[in-house]
């Protein structure tokens, strides 16, 4: 025998069961909606990256290679500029050194002339004679050097002639 309370309790249990299943179904629907949203979002992201892979990456690769080429050109121009300026600096330094040497030579000559101007007549004549003697010594040294070179050439020639003469005598002795 089933009583009214049993039926009510059974109906309450069924009602609670149906209510729980509806809540579960509603939770599942909301999870499905959220999953669909995530799928759409991931699909958009995937489409973006596919587009980038197919088009954007090529554009960026071209830009990167263009920038690398520009960097290489700038580096080459920098090296050429550096070479140019180092050569220019070298030339300027050499020119400055020549001008400095020339200036120092002029100053020393002028100082010498001023110093000679303060000397008496006899000392000046001695200095002039000394300068003339220095020039003469230079000439004689050059001539001596030339004569030594000539003597050395003659000695080498004589040595070769004596060697030939000895060779000829040896050949006559053997024959």
C-alpha positions, 0 to 999 in steps of 0.5 A: 500500500502506497500512502499519500506521503510516499507519493508526495515524497516520491514526487518530491524526489522526482521533482528534485531529480528533474530540477537537478538534471535541468540545473545540470543541463543549464550548466552544460549549456553555459559551458558549451556556450563558453567553449564555443566562444573560446573556440571562436576566439581561438579560431580567430587567433588561428586565422590571424596567425595563418594570415601572418604565416602566409602574408605577414611573415613574408612582409616582415622577412622582406623588411628584415632583409632590407634592414639588414642590407641597409645596416651592411651598407651603413657599416660599409660607408662607415668603414670607408669614411673612417679610412678617408678620415684616417688618411686625411688625418695622416696627411694633415699630420705630415703637412703639420710636421713639414710646416713645423720643421720648415718653421723651426729651420727658418727660426734657427737660421734667423737665430743664427743670423741674429747671433752672427749680427752680434759677433765682431768682424773676425768671428763672422769671417771665421763662421763664413769660412767654416760654412764654406769648409763644411760645404767643401767637406760635403763635396769631398765626402761625396767624391770619396764615396763615388771613388770608393764605389768605382774602386770596388767595381774595378776590383770586382772586374779585376777579380773576375778577369783574374779568375778567367785568366786562371781558368784559361791557364788551367785549360791550357795546362790540361790540354 
